[in-house]
């Protein structure tokens, strides 16, 4: 039976902290995406769209979200906003 080294204990502590932080950011992103997708007014949707894209880009730069995932999400938002009349 081997004991955990100091570095392993520290790494686990960091992972837990980072996981909680990332979960908060992802939740924020999902909420704004839902708002954009449920919006039926074009002006309101465009305002929310700009905010959503900003959040998605921010998460991508922080390496919380993969760039292809970010591109896919932005693409689906753009399609929805453009489909509104």
ROZAVO-109390 format. One record per atom (N, C-alpha, C, O): x negated, y, z; residue number from 1; atom name. Coordinates in nm, 4 decimals. Example, Ala and Ser with C-alpha at 12.3 -4.5 7.8 and 13.67 -1.06 7.14 Angstrom:
<r <-1.3190,-0.5690,0.7800>,1,N>;
<r <-1.2300,-0.4500,0.7800>,1,CA>;
<r <-1.3200,-0.3300,0.7800>,1,C>;
<r <-1.4236,-0.3319,0.8465>,1,O>;
<r <-1.2850,-0.2250,0.7080>,2,N>;
<r <-1.3670,-0.1060,0.7140>,2,CA>;
<r <-1.2900,0.0030,0.7870>,2,C>;
<r <-1.3409,0.1138,0.8039>,2,O>;
END
This chain:
<r <-0.0850,-0.1177,0.0000>,1,N>;
<r <0.0000,0.0000,0.0000>,1,CA>;
<r <-0.0893,0.1238,0.0000>,1,C>;
<r <-0.1673,0.1462,0.0926>,1,O>;
<r <-0.0764,0.2029,-0.1051>,2,N>;
<r <-0.1598,0.3223,-0.1136>,2,CA>;
<r <-0.0788,0.4462,-0.0759>,2,C>;
<r <0.0411,0.4552,-0.1021>,2,O>;
<r <-0.1471,0.5392,-0.0147>,3,N>;
<r <-0.0789,0.6623,0.0237>,3,CA>;
<r <-0.0912,0.7642,-0.0895>,3,C>;
<r <-0.1802,0.7542,-0.1741>,3,O>;
<r <-0.0025,0.8603,-0.0900>,4,N>;
<r <-0.0060,0.9627,-0.1938>,4,CA>;
<r <-0.1146,1.0641,-0.1612>,4,C>;
<r <-0.1315,1.1043,-0.0461>,4,O>;
<r <-0.1873,1.1046,-0.2635>,5,N>;
<r <-0.2925,1.2038,-0.2427>,5,CA>;
<r <-0.2310,1.3431,-0.2306>,5,C>;
<r <-0.1132,1.3636,-0.2598>,5,O>;
<r <-0.3121,1.4365,-0.1875>,6,N>;
<r <-0.2657,1.5742,-0.1718>,6,CA>;
<r <-0.2165,1.6303,-0.3054>,6,C>;
<r <-0.1142,1.6985,-0.3115>,6,O>;
<r <-0.2902,1.6007,-0.4109>,7,N>;
<r <-0.2537,1.6561,-0.5418>,7,CA>;
<r <-0.1200,1.6007,-0.5910>,7,C>;
<r <-0.0428,1.6723,-0.6548>,7,O>;
<r <-0.0928,1.4742,-0.5615>,8,N>;
<r <0.0342,1.4131,-0.6020>,8,CA>;
<r <0.1492,1.4763,-0.5244>,8,C>;
<r <0.2548,1.5049,-0.5808>,8,O>;
<r <0.1285,1.4975,-0.3976>,9,N>;
<r <0.2319,1.5591,-0.3133>,9,CA>;
<r <0.2616,1.7015,-0.3630>,9,C>;
<r <0.3775,1.7419,-0.3727>,9,O>;
<r <0.1558,1.7762,-0.3940>,10,N>;
<r <0.1736,1.9132,-0.4430>,10,CA>;
<r <0.2461,1.9132,-0.5775>,10,C>;
<r <0.3345,1.9957,-0.6008>,10,O>;
<r <0.2089,1.8216,-0.6648>,11,N>;
<r <0.2700,1.8129,-0.7975>,11,CA>;
<r <0.4199,1.7833,-0.7861>,11,C>;
<r <0.5006,1.8424,-0.8579>,11,O>;
<r <0.4562,1.6931,-0.6972>,12,N>;
<r <0.5974,1.6597,-0.6775>,12,CA>;
<r <0.6749,1.7802,-0.6235>,12,C>;
<r <0.7892,1.8050,-0.6620>,12,O>;
<r <0.6113,1.8528,-0.5355>,13,N>;
<r <0.6737,1.9730,-0.4799>,13,CA>;
<r <0.6972,2.0763,-0.5907>,13,C>;
<r <0.8030,2.1389,-0.5967>,13,O>;
<r <0.5989,2.0930,-0.6769>,14,N>;
<r <0.6103,2.1884,-0.7876>,14,CA>;
<r <0.7184,2.1454,-0.8868>,14,C>;
<r <0.7950,2.2280,-0.9362>,14,O>;
<r <0.7234,2.0152,-0.9151>,15,N>;
<r <0.8225,1.9649,-1.0098>,15,CA>;
<r <0.9640,1.9912,-0.9608>,15,C>;
<r <1.0510,2.0297,-1.0390>,15,O>;
<r <0.9870,1.9706,-0.8326>,16,N>;
<r <1.1199,1.9943,-0.7752>,16,CA>;
<r <1.1577,2.1415,-0.7879>,16,C>;
<r <1.2699,2.1748,-0.8261>,16,O>;
<r <1.0638,2.2282,-0.7559>,17,N>;
<r <1.0880,2.3722,-0.7621>,17,CA>;
<r <1.1160,2.4161,-0.9058>,17,C>;
<r <1.2100,2.4914,-0.9314>,17,O>;
<r <1.0335,2.3681,-0.9994>,18,N>;
<r <1.0506,2.4043,-1.1399>,18,CA>;
<r <1.1811,2.3490,-1.1965>,18,C>;
<r <1.2478,2.4155,-1.2758>,18,O>;
<r <1.2170,2.2283,-1.1563>,19,N>;
<r <1.3407,2.1666,-1.2034>,19,CA>;
<r <1.4613,2.2511,-1.1626>,19,C>;
<r <1.5508,2.2758,-1.2434>,19,O>;
<r <1.4630,2.2947,-1.0376>,20,N>;
<r <1.5736,2.3782,-0.9887>,20,CA>;
<r <1.5800,2.5109,-1.0638>,20,C>;
<r <1.6881,2.5571,-1.1004>,20,O>;
<r <1.4644,2.5714,-1.0865>,21,N>;
<r <1.4596,2.6991,-1.1575>,21,CA>;
<r <1.5083,2.6817,-1.3013>,21,C>;
<r <1.5887,2.7613,-1.3498>,21,O>;
<r <1.4601,2.5785,-1.3687>,22,N>;
<r <1.4987,2.5547,-1.5074>,22,CA>;
<r <1.6472,2.5236,-1.5190>,22,C>;
<r <1.7124,2.5644,-1.6151>,22,O>;
<r <1.7004,2.4515,-1.4214>,23,N>;
<r <1.8423,2.4171,-1.4207>,23,CA>;
<r <1.9266,2.5441,-1.4152>,23,C>;
<r <2.0299,2.5536,-1.4815>,23,O>;
<r <1.8827,2.6403,-1.3368>,24,N>;
<r <1.9539,2.7678,-1.3267>,24,CA>;
<r <1.9562,2.8387,-1.4627>,24,C>;
<r <2.0610,2.8865,-1.5061>,24,O>;
<r <1.8408,2.8453,-1.5297>,25,N>;
<r <1.8331,2.9115,-1.6596>,25,CA>;
<r <1.9192,2.8396,-1.7630>,25,C>;
<r <1.9903,2.9037,-1.8404>,25,O>;
<r <1.9127,2.7061,-1.7642>,26,N>;
<r <1.9912,2.6293,-1.8616>,26,CA>;
<r <2.1406,2.6479,-1.8385>,26,C>;
<r <2.2181,2.6568,-1.9337>,26,O>;
<r <2.1804,2.6538,-1.7131>,27,N>;
<r <2.3208,2.6741,-1.6800>,27,CA>;
<r <2.3682,2.8103,-1.7303>,27,C>;
<r <2.4779,2.8228,-1.7848>,27,O>;
<r <2.2854,2.9102,-1.7117>,28,N>;
<r <2.3168,3.0448,-1.7582>,28,CA>;
<r <2.3344,3.0455,-1.9104>,28,C>;
<r <2.4262,3.1085,-1.9629>,28,O>;
<r <2.2457,2.9751,-1.9800>,29,N>;
<r <2.2529,2.9669,-2.1255>,29,CA>;
<r <2.3812,2.8970,-2.1700>,29,C>;
<r <2.4498,2.9445,-2.2606>,29,O>;
<r <2.4136,2.7848,-2.1067>,30,N>;
<r <2.5328,2.7099,-2.1455>,30,CA>;
<r <2.6590,2.7923,-2.1243>,30,C>;
<r <2.7522,2.7851,-2.2043>,30,O>;
<r <2.6624,2.8701,-2.0175>,31,N>;
<r <2.7791,2.9538,-1.9881>,31,CA>;
<r <2.8015,3.0581,-2.0970>,31,C>;
<r <2.9140,3.0769,-2.1433>,31,O>;
<r <2.6943,3.1259,-2.1377>,32,N>;
<r <2.7088,3.2305,-2.2384>,32,CA>;
<r <2.7425,3.1701,-2.3745>,32,C>;
<r <2.8158,3.2307,-2.4527>,32,O>;
<r <2.6893,3.0506,-2.4033>,33,N>;
<r <2.7216,2.9831,-2.5293>,33,CA>;
<r <2.8703,2.9481,-2.5331>,33,C>;
<r <2.9357,2.9651,-2.6359>,33,O>;
<r <2.9232,2.8996,-2.4213>,34,N>;
<r <3.0663,2.8682,-2.4143>,34,CA>;
<r <3.1512,2.9925,-2.4359>,34,C>;
<r <3.2543,2.9869,-2.5030>,34,O>;
<r <3.1077,3.1058,-2.3787>,35,N>;
<r <3.1823,3.2301,-2.3957>,35,CA>;
<r <3.1871,3.2709,-2.5426>,35,C>;
<r <3.2914,3.3127,-2.5928>,35,O>;
<r <3.0731,3.2586,-2.6113>,36,N>;
<r <3.0683,3.2955,-2.7533>,36,CA>;
<r <3.1593,3.2033,-2.8333>,36,C>;
<r <3.2367,3.2497,-2.9171>,36,O>;
<r <3.1506,3.0743,-2.8081>,37,N>;
<r <3.2280,2.9765,-2.8855>,37,CA>;
<r <3.3783,2.9890,-2.8605>,37,C>;
<r <3.4581,2.9583,-2.9490>,37,O>;
<r <3.4175,3.0334,-2.7419>,38,N>;
<r <3.5602,3.0449,-2.7118>,38,CA>;
<r <3.6163,3.1811,-2.7533>,38,C>;
<r <3.7378,3.2013,-2.7526>,38,O>;
<r <3.5288,3.2728,-2.7889>,39,N>;
<r <3.5717,3.4072,-2.8268>,39,CA>;
<r <3.6383,3.4042,-2.9642>,39,C>;
<r <3.5901,3.3383,-3.0563>,39,O>;
<r <3.7502,3.4769,-2.9767>,40,N>;
<r <3.8215,3.4843,-3.1043>,40,CA>;
<r <3.8114,3.6232,-3.1673>,40,C>;
<r <3.8405,3.6396,-3.2857>,40,O>;
<r <3.7708,3.7223,-3.0895>,41,N>;
<r <3.7553,3.8589,-3.1385>,41,CA>;
<r <3.6135,3.8775,-3.1912>,41,C>;
<r <3.5163,3.8502,-3.1208>,41,O>;
<r <3.6021,3.9245,-3.3165>,42,N>;
<r <3.4703,3.9338,-3.3796>,42,CA>;
<r <3.3770,4.0317,-3.3075>,42,C>;
<r <3.2589,4.0019,-3.2895>,42,O>;
<r <3.4283,4.1477,-3.2661>,43,N>;
<r <3.3436,4.2470,-3.1985>,43,CA>;
<r <3.2906,4.1934,-3.0660>,43,C>;
<r <3.1726,4.2086,-3.0343>,43,O>;
<r <3.3784,4.1313,-2.9898>,44,N>;
<r <3.3377,4.0732,-2.8610>,44,CA>;
<r <3.2378,3.9599,-2.8833>,44,C>;
<r <3.1392,3.9474,-2.8107>,44,O>;
<r <3.2646,3.8779,-2.9844>,45,N>;
<r <3.1770,3.7643,-3.0143>,45,CA>;
<r <3.0374,3.8111,-3.0536>,45,C>;
<r <2.9380,3.7499,-3.0146>,45,O>;
<r <3.0295,3.9191,-3.1304>,46,N>;
<r <2.8987,3.9694,-3.1733>,46,CA>;
<r <2.8172,4.0216,-3.0555>,46,C>;
<r <2.6959,4.0020,-3.0488>,46,O>;
<r <2.8852,4.0880,-2.9633>,47,N>;
<r <2.8165,4.1368,-2.8433>,47,CA>;
<r <2.7634,4.0201,-2.7609>,47,C>;
<r <2.6480,4.0203,-2.7180>,47,O>;
<r <2.8488,3.9206,-2.7393>,48,N>;
<r <2.8083,3.8017,-2.6632>,48,CA>;
<r <2.6999,3.7239,-2.7377>,48,C>;
<r <2.6094,3.6671,-2.6765>,48,O>;
<r <2.7104,3.7223,-2.8703>,49,N>;
<r <2.6130,3.6509,-2.9535>,49,CA>;
<r <2.4730,3.7076,-2.9334>,49,C>;
<r <2.3767,3.6329,-2.9162>,49,O>;
<r <2.4626,3.8404,-2.9358>,50,N>;
<r <2.3308,3.9032,-2.9164>,50,CA>;
<r <2.2719,3.8672,-2.7796>,50,C>;
<r <2.1523,3.8409,-2.7672>,50,O>;
<r <2.3569,3.8664,-2.6790>,51,N>;
<r <2.3116,3.8312,-2.5439>,51,CA>;
<r <2.2673,3.6845,-2.5381>,51,C>;
<r <2.1656,3.6516,-2.4771>,51,O>;
<r <2.3452,3.5974,-2.6025>,52,N>;
<r <2.3137,3.4543,-2.6023>,52,CA>;
<r <2.1812,3.4268,-2.6731>,52,C>;
<r <2.0989,3.3496,-2.6241>,52,O>;
<r <2.1613,3.4900,-2.7876>,53,N>;
<r <2.0367,3.4704,-2.8627>,53,CA>;
<r <1.9174,3.5190,-2.7809>,53,C>;
<r <1.8109,3.4573,-2.7822>,53,O>;
<r <1.9358,3.6283,-2.7109>,54,N>;
<r <1.8291,3.6814,-2.6263>,54,CA>;
<r <1.7919,3.5809,-2.5170>,54,C>;
<r <1.6739,3.5561,-2.4921>,54,O>;
<r <1.8924,3.5239,-2.4528>,55,N>;
<r <1.8682,3.4254,-2.3462>,55,CA>;
<r <1.8003,3.3006,-2.4033>,55,C>;
<r <1.7059,3.2483,-2.3441>,55,O>;
<r <1.8484,3.2536,-2.5176>,56,N>;
<r <1.7907,3.1335,-2.5800>,56,CA>;
<r <1.6443,3.1571,-2.6163>,56,C>;
<r <1.5590,3.0718,-2.5916>,56,O>;
<r <1.6155,3.2738,-2.6754>,57,N>;
<r <1.4768,3.3053,-2.7113>,57,CA>;
<r <1.3873,3.3139,-2.5875>,57,C>;
<r <1.2718,3.2714,-2.5892>,57,O>;
<r <1.4427,3.3691,-2.4819>,58,N>;
<r <1.3683,3.3806,-2.3566>,58,CA>;
<r <1.3333,3.2413,-2.3028>,58,C>;
<r <1.2206,3.2181,-2.2592>,58,O>;
<r <1.4295,3.1495,-2.3059>,59,N>;
<r <1.4046,3.0139,-2.2571>,59,CA>;
<r <1.3020,2.9420,-2.3443>,59,C>;
<r <1.2217,2.8629,-2.2950>,59,O>;
<r <1.3057,2.9703,-2.4738>,60,N>;
<r <1.2096,2.9082,-2.5646>,60,CA>;
<r <1.0684,2.9576,-2.5349>,60,C>;
<r <0.9729,2.8798,-2.5360>,60,O>;
<r <1.0562,3.0862,-2.5087>,61,N>;
<r <0.9231,3.1408,-2.4804>,61,CA>;
<r <0.8678,3.0900,-2.3479>,61,C>;
<r <0.7463,3.0826,-2.3295>,61,O>;
<r <0.9579,3.0547,-2.2549>,62,N>;
<r <0.9147,2.9999,-2.1262>,62,CA>;
<r <0.8958,2.8488,-2.1309>,62,C>;
<r <0.8638,2.7867,-2.0296>,62,O>;
<r <0.9157,2.7896,-2.2489>,63,N>;
<r <0.9008,2.6449,-2.2707>,63,CA>;
<r <1.0028,2.5627,-2.1917>,63,C>;
<r <0.9782,2.4467,-2.1586>,63,O>;
<r <1.1165,2.6237,-2.1624>,64,N>;
<r <1.2235,2.5509,-2.0947>,64,CA>;
<r <1.3082,2.4790,-2.1990>,64,C>;
<r <1.3640,2.3723,-2.1735>,64,O>;
<r <1.3163,2.5400,-2.3170>,65,N>;
<r <1.3950,2.4862,-2.4267>,65,CA>;
<r <1.3027,2.4660,-2.5462>,65,C>;
<r <1.2212,2.5530,-2.5769>,65,O>;
<r <1.3147,2.3526,-2.6135>,66,N>;
<r <1.2327,2.3269,-2.7316>,66,CA>;
<r <1.2771,2.4183,-2.8444>,66,C>;
<r <1.3951,2.4518,-2.8551>,66,O>;
<r <1.1828,2.4587,-2.9285>,67,N>;
<r <1.2163,2.5566,-3.0328>,67,CA>;
<r <1.3186,2.5043,-3.1325>,67,C>;
<r <1.4008,2.5815,-3.1821>,67,O>;
<r <1.3155,2.3751,-3.1631>,68,N>;
<r <1.4147,2.3196,-3.2562>,68,CA>;
<r <1.5536,2.3186,-3.1933>,68,C>;
<r <1.6530,2.3439,-3.2614>,68,O>;
<r <1.5607,2.2898,-3.0646>,69,N>;
<r <1.6881,2.2931,-2.9934>,69,CA>;
<r <1.7426,2.4346,-2.9934>,69,C>;
<r <1.8619,2.4560,-3.0149>,69,O>;
<r <1.6555,2.5307,-2.9695>,70,N>;
<r <1.6962,2.6714,-2.9687>,70,CA>;
<r <1.7489,2.7117,-3.1060>,70,C>;
<r <1.8517,2.7786,-3.1164>,70,O>;
<r <1.6788,2.6713,-3.2100>,71,N>;
<r <1.7206,2.7046,-3.3466>,71,CA>;
<r <1.8568,2.6434,-3.3777>,71,C>;
<r <1.9411,2.7074,-3.4406>,71,O>;
<r <1.8780,2.5206,-3.3341>,72,N>;
<r <2.0055,2.4520,-3.3584>,72,CA>;
<r <2.1202,2.5238,-3.2873>,72,C>;
<r <2.2277,2.5423,-3.3442>,72,O>;
<r <2.0963,2.5635,-3.1638>,73,N>;
<r <2.2009,2.6328,-3.0867>,73,CA>;
<r <2.2321,2.7690,-3.1483>,73,C>;
<r <2.3487,2.8066,-3.1601>,73,O>;
<r <2.1292,2.8422,-3.1872>,74,N>;
<r <2.1509,2.9737,-3.2481>,74,CA>;
<r <2.2244,2.9593,-3.3812>,74,C>;
<r <2.3089,3.0420,-3.4154>,74,O>;
<r <2.1923,2.8555,-3.4549>,75,N>;
<r <2.2576,2.8321,-3.5833>,75,CA>;
<r <2.4072,2.8070,-3.5652>,75,C>;
<r <2.4890,2.8617,-3.6390>,75,O>;
<r <2.4423,2.7244,-3.4673>,76,N>;
<r <2.5844,2.6950,-3.4454>,76,CA>;
<r <2.6590,2.8194,-3.3977>,76,C>;
<r <2.7747,2.8398,-3.4343>,76,O>;
<r <2.5938,2.9030,-3.3163>,77,N>;
<r <2.6552,3.0281,-3.2720>,77,CA>;
<r <2.6768,3.1228,-3.3906>,77,C>;
<r <2.7819,3.1857,-3.4028>,77,O>;
<r <2.5764,3.1317,-3.4768>,78,N>;
<r <2.5856,3.2187,-3.5944>,78,CA>;
<r <2.6995,3.1750,-3.6848>,78,C>;
<r <2.7757,3.2581,-3.7343>,78,O>;
<r <2.7111,3.0445,-3.7063>,79,N>;
<r <2.8195,2.9920,-3.7894>,79,CA>;
<r <2.9556,3.0323,-3.7325>,79,C>;
<r <3.0449,3.0746,-3.8060>,79,O>;
<r <2.9697,3.0186,-3.6019>,80,N>;
<r <3.0968,3.0510,-3.5380>,80,CA>;
<r <3.1290,3.2001,-3.5524>,80,C>;
<r <3.2407,3.2368,-3.5887>,80,O>;
<r <3.0307,3.2851,-3.5240>,81,N>;
<r <3.0535,3.4294,-3.5316>,81,CA>;
<r <3.0861,3.4706,-3.6748>,81,C>;
<r <3.1736,3.5546,-3.6960>,81,O>;
<r <3.0176,3.4132,-3.7731>,82,N>;
<r <3.0427,3.4485,-3.9128>,82,CA>;
<r <3.1789,3.3972,-3.9608>,82,C>;
<r <3.2363,3.4530,-4.0543>,82,O>;
<r <3.2305,3.2917,-3.8977>,83,N>;
<r <3.3594,3.2371,-3.9404>,83,CA>;
<r <3.4769,3.3220,-3.8907>,83,C>;
<r <3.5884,3.3104,-3.9417>,83,O>;
<r <3.4513,3.4074,-3.7910>,84,N>;
<r <3.5579,3.4956,-3.7412>,84,CA>;
<r <3.5839,3.6068,-3.8408>,84,C>;
<r <3.4921,3.6561,-3.9064>,84,O>;
<r <3.7104,3.6458,-3.8513>,85,N>;
<r <3.7405,3.7535,-3.9471>,85,CA>;
<r <3.7758,3.8833,-3.8776>,85,C>;
<r <3.8037,3.9832,-3.9438>,85,O>;
END
